[in-house]
Amino acid sequence: TAYFPRSRLLYLAPLTLGIGVVALVVLVRHPLMPVYIDILRKVVGY
């Protein structure tokens, strides 16, 4: 599209993927993550 020419996508795609990975690592390493997982299991029913 006009907003995302090939040259822009070539650096935006890896950048977005990198930001997503960093966000996931920060979330998993959060001190309260075991509590959140426990609550989620109770809600889902596992």
Jmol script that loads the backbone (N, CA, C; Angstrom):
load data "model"
ATOM      1  N   THR A   1       0.840  -1.194   0.000  1.00  0.00           N
ATOM      2  CA  THR A   1       0.000   0.000   0.000  1.00  0.00           C
ATOM      3  C   THR A   1       0.875   1.243   0.000  1.00  0.00           C
ATOM      4  N   ALA A   2       0.245   2.383  -0.076  1.00  0.00           N
ATOM      5  CA  ALA A   2       0.993   3.642  -0.096  1.00  0.00           C
ATOM      6  C   ALA A   2       1.670   3.911   1.246  1.00  0.00           C
ATOM      7  N   TYR A   3       1.058   3.458   2.326  1.00  0.00           N
ATOM      8  CA  TYR A   3       1.624   3.701   3.655  1.00  0.00           C
ATOM      9  C   TYR A   3       2.806   2.779   3.954  1.00  0.00           C
ATOM     10  N   PHE A   4       2.797   1.601   3.374  1.00  0.00           N
ATOM     11  CA  PHE A   4       3.843   0.620   3.647  1.00  0.00           C
ATOM     12  C   PHE A   4       4.525   0.164   2.366  1.00  0.00           C
ATOM     13  N   PRO A   5       5.380   0.993   1.797  1.00  0.00           N
ATOM     14  CA  PRO A   5       6.159   0.519   0.650  1.00  0.00           C
ATOM     15  C   PRO A   5       7.150  -0.555   1.106  1.00  0.00           C
ATOM     16  N   ARG A   6       7.688  -1.278   0.150  1.00  0.00           N
ATOM     17  CA  ARG A   6       8.584  -2.401   0.468  1.00  0.00           C
ATOM     18  C   ARG A   6       9.756  -1.971   1.351  1.00  0.00           C
ATOM     19  N   SER A   7      10.320  -0.805   1.081  1.00  0.00           N
ATOM     20  CA  SER A   7      11.478  -0.361   1.864  1.00  0.00           C
ATOM     21  C   SER A   7      11.111  -0.146   3.329  1.00  0.00           C
ATOM     22  N   ARG A   8       9.916   0.357   3.583  1.00  0.00           N
ATOM     23  CA  ARG A   8       9.494   0.580   4.965  1.00  0.00           C
ATOM     24  C   ARG A   8       9.172  -0.746   5.651  1.00  0.00           C
ATOM     25  N   LEU A   9       8.564  -1.657   4.919  1.00  0.00           N
ATOM     26  CA  LEU A   9       8.234  -2.961   5.505  1.00  0.00           C
ATOM     27  C   LEU A   9       9.480  -3.750   5.874  1.00  0.00           C
ATOM     28  N   LEU A  10      10.556  -3.570   5.102  1.00  0.00           N
ATOM     29  CA  LEU A  10      11.776  -4.342   5.342  1.00  0.00           C
ATOM     30  C   LEU A  10      12.412  -4.016   6.687  1.00  0.00           C
ATOM     31  N   TYR A  11      12.177  -2.822   7.213  1.00  0.00           N
ATOM     32  CA  TYR A  11      12.699  -2.554   8.556  1.00  0.00           C
ATOM     33  C   TYR A  11      11.600  -2.539   9.610  1.00  0.00           C
ATOM     34  N   LEU A  12      10.354  -2.332   9.221  1.00  0.00           N
ATOM     35  CA  LEU A  12       9.268  -2.328  10.204  1.00  0.00           C
ATOM     36  C   LEU A  12       8.916  -3.736  10.686  1.00  0.00           C
ATOM     37  N   ALA A  13       8.945  -4.711   9.790  1.00  0.00           N
ATOM     38  CA  ALA A  13       8.568  -6.073  10.173  1.00  0.00           C
ATOM     39  C   ALA A  13       9.508  -6.646  11.239  1.00  0.00           C
ATOM     40  N   PRO A  14      10.837  -6.618  11.037  1.00  0.00           N
ATOM     41  CA  PRO A  14      11.717  -7.135  12.100  1.00  0.00           C
ATOM     42  C   PRO A  14      11.653  -6.294  13.371  1.00  0.00           C
ATOM     43  N   LEU A  15      11.472  -4.983  13.224  1.00  0.00           N
ATOM     44  CA  LEU A  15      11.383  -4.109  14.392  1.00  0.00           C
ATOM     45  C   LEU A  15      10.157  -4.461  15.230  1.00  0.00           C
ATOM     46  N   THR A  16       9.023  -4.656  14.570  1.00  0.00           N
ATOM     47  CA  THR A  16       7.793  -5.022  15.272  1.00  0.00           C
ATOM     48  C   THR A  16       7.936  -6.390  15.939  1.00  0.00           C
ATOM     49  N   LEU A  17       8.551  -7.328  15.238  1.00  0.00           N
ATOM     50  CA  LEU A  17       8.771  -8.657  15.809  1.00  0.00           C
ATOM     51  C   LEU A  17       9.671  -8.575  17.039  1.00  0.00           C
ATOM     52  N   GLY A  18      10.721  -7.777  16.953  1.00  0.00           N
ATOM     53  CA  GLY A  18      11.632  -7.606  18.084  1.00  0.00           C
ATOM     54  C   GLY A  18      10.938  -6.998  19.286  1.00  0.00           C
ATOM     55  N   ILE A  19      10.123  -5.979  19.050  1.00  0.00           N
ATOM     56  CA  ILE A  19       9.379  -5.346  20.142  1.00  0.00           C
ATOM     57  C   ILE A  19       8.425  -6.349  20.782  1.00  0.00           C
ATOM     58  N   GLY A  20       7.786  -7.181  19.956  1.00  0.00           N
ATOM     59  CA  GLY A  20       6.881  -8.197  20.481  1.00  0.00           C
ATOM     60  C   GLY A  20       7.598  -9.217  21.348  1.00  0.00           C
ATOM     61  N   VAL A  21       8.780  -9.639  20.923  1.00  0.00           N
ATOM     62  CA  VAL A  21       9.556 -10.614  21.700  1.00  0.00           C
ATOM     63  C   VAL A  21       9.988 -10.007  23.032  1.00  0.00           C
ATOM     64  N   VAL A  22      10.461  -8.757  22.995  1.00  0.00           N
ATOM     65  CA  VAL A  22      10.879  -8.083  24.233  1.00  0.00           C
ATOM     66  C   VAL A  22       9.695  -7.951  25.189  1.00  0.00           C
ATOM     67  N   ALA A  23       8.527  -7.578  24.663  1.00  0.00           N
ATOM     68  CA  ALA A  23       7.341  -7.439  25.513  1.00  0.00           C
ATOM     69  C   ALA A  23       6.963  -8.782  26.140  1.00  0.00           C
ATOM     70  N   LEU A  24       7.061  -9.856  25.366  1.00  0.00           N
ATOM     71  CA  LEU A  24       6.730 -11.183  25.887  1.00  0.00           C
ATOM     72  C   LEU A  24       7.703 -11.604  26.987  1.00  0.00           C
ATOM     73  N   VAL A  25       8.993 -11.343  26.789  1.00  0.00           N
ATOM     74  CA  VAL A  25       9.997 -11.693  27.799  1.00  0.00           C
ATOM     75  C   VAL A  25       9.760 -10.906  29.081  1.00  0.00           C
ATOM     76  N   VAL A  26       9.469  -9.613  28.946  1.00  0.00           N
ATOM     77  CA  VAL A  26       9.195  -8.779  30.128  1.00  0.00           C
ATOM     78  C   VAL A  26       7.969  -9.312  30.866  1.00  0.00           C
ATOM     79  N   LEU A  27       6.936  -9.705  30.123  1.00  0.00           N
ATOM     80  CA  LEU A  27       5.720 -10.226  30.738  1.00  0.00           C
ATOM     81  C   LEU A  27       5.989 -11.534  31.478  1.00  0.00           C
ATOM     82  N   VAL A  28       6.736 -12.438  30.858  1.00  0.00           N
ATOM     83  CA  VAL A  28       7.004 -13.743  31.465  1.00  0.00           C
ATOM     84  C   VAL A  28       7.888 -13.595  32.703  1.00  0.00           C
ATOM     85  N   ARG A  29       8.807 -12.629  32.695  1.00  0.00           N
ATOM     86  CA  ARG A  29       9.724 -12.442  33.825  1.00  0.00           C
ATOM     87  C   ARG A  29       9.119 -11.602  34.943  1.00  0.00           C
ATOM     88  N   HIS A  30       7.873 -11.175  34.785  1.00  0.00           N
ATOM     89  CA  HIS A  30       7.226 -10.344  35.797  1.00  0.00           C
ATOM     90  C   HIS A  30       7.083 -11.138  37.097  1.00  0.00           C
ATOM     91  N   PRO A  31       7.350 -10.512  38.252  1.00  0.00           N
ATOM     92  CA  PRO A  31       7.309 -11.249  39.530  1.00  0.00           C
ATOM     93  C   PRO A  31       5.945 -11.864  39.855  1.00  0.00           C
ATOM     94  N   LEU A  32       4.868 -11.259  39.395  1.00  0.00           N
ATOM     95  CA  LEU A  32       3.534 -11.776  39.720  1.00  0.00           C
ATOM     96  C   LEU A  32       2.990 -12.742  38.666  1.00  0.00           C
ATOM     97  N   MET A  33       3.803 -13.106  37.688  1.00  0.00           N
ATOM     98  CA  MET A  33       3.329 -13.971  36.614  1.00  0.00           C
ATOM     99  C   MET A  33       2.760 -15.297  37.129  1.00  0.00           C
ATOM    100  N   PRO A  34       3.375 -15.982  38.102  1.00  0.00           N
ATOM    101  CA  PRO A  34       2.755 -17.227  38.605  1.00  0.00           C
ATOM    102  C   PRO A  34       1.357 -16.996  39.170  1.00  0.00           C
ATOM    103  N   VAL A  35       1.144 -15.850  39.806  1.00  0.00           N
ATOM    104  CA  VAL A  35      -0.183 -15.528  40.345  1.00  0.00           C
ATOM    105  C   VAL A  35      -1.175 -15.349  39.203  1.00  0.00           C
ATOM    106  N   TYR A  36      -0.756 -14.626  38.161  1.00  0.00           N
ATOM    107  CA  TYR A  36      -1.634 -14.406  37.008  1.00  0.00           C
ATOM    108  C   TYR A  36      -1.983 -15.723  36.329  1.00  0.00           C
ATOM    109  N   ILE A  37      -0.997 -16.606  36.186  1.00  0.00           N
ATOM    110  CA  ILE A  37      -1.244 -17.899  35.541  1.00  0.00           C
ATOM    111  C   ILE A  37      -2.216 -18.725  36.376  1.00  0.00           C
ATOM    112  N   ASP A  38      -2.069 -18.673  37.692  1.00  0.00           N
ATOM    113  CA  ASP A  38      -2.975 -19.411  38.578  1.00  0.00           C
ATOM    114  C   ASP A  38      -4.408 -18.900  38.438  1.00  0.00           C
ATOM    115  N   ILE A  39      -4.571 -17.583  38.413  1.00  0.00           N
ATOM    116  CA  ILE A  39      -5.906 -16.992  38.241  1.00  0.00           C
ATOM    117  C   ILE A  39      -6.485 -17.377  36.885  1.00  0.00           C
ATOM    118  N   LEU A  40      -5.654 -17.322  35.851  1.00  0.00           N
ATOM    119  CA  LEU A  40      -6.118 -17.670  34.504  1.00  0.00           C
ATOM    120  C   LEU A  40      -6.569 -19.126  34.442  1.00  0.00           C
ATOM    121  N   ARG A  41      -5.837 -20.016  35.105  1.00  0.00           N
ATOM    122  CA  ARG A  41      -6.232 -21.433  35.117  1.00  0.00           C
ATOM    123  C   ARG A  41      -7.574 -21.626  35.808  1.00  0.00           C
ATOM    124  N   LYS A  42      -7.813 -20.877  36.889  1.00  0.00           N
ATOM    125  CA  LYS A  42      -9.096 -20.983  37.587  1.00  0.00           C
ATOM    126  C   LYS A  42     -10.238 -20.480  36.710  1.00  0.00           C
ATOM    127  N   VAL A  43      -9.980 -19.404  35.960  1.00  0.00           N
ATOM    128  CA  VAL A  43     -11.018 -18.838  35.094  1.00  0.00           C
ATOM    129  C   VAL A  43     -11.324 -19.783  33.941  1.00  0.00           C
ATOM    130  N   VAL A  44     -10.268 -20.326  33.321  1.00  0.00           N
ATOM    131  CA  VAL A  44     -10.457 -21.202  32.163  1.00  0.00           C
ATOM    132  C   VAL A  44     -10.999 -22.558  32.594  1.00  0.00           C
ATOM    133  N   GLY A  45     -10.587 -23.032  33.756  1.00  0.00           N
ATOM    134  CA  GLY A  45     -11.115 -24.289  34.257  1.00  0.00           C
ATOM    135  C   GLY A  45     -10.134 -25.432  34.228  1.00  0.00           C
ATOM    136  N   TYR A  46      -8.847 -25.171  34.034  1.00  0.00           N
ATOM    137  CA  TYR A  46      -7.840 -26.244  34.016  1.00  0.00           C
ATOM    138  C   TYR A  46      -7.338 -26.509  35.409  1.00  0.00           C
TER     139      TYR A  46
END
end "model"
wireframe off; spacefill off
backbone 0.3
color backbone group
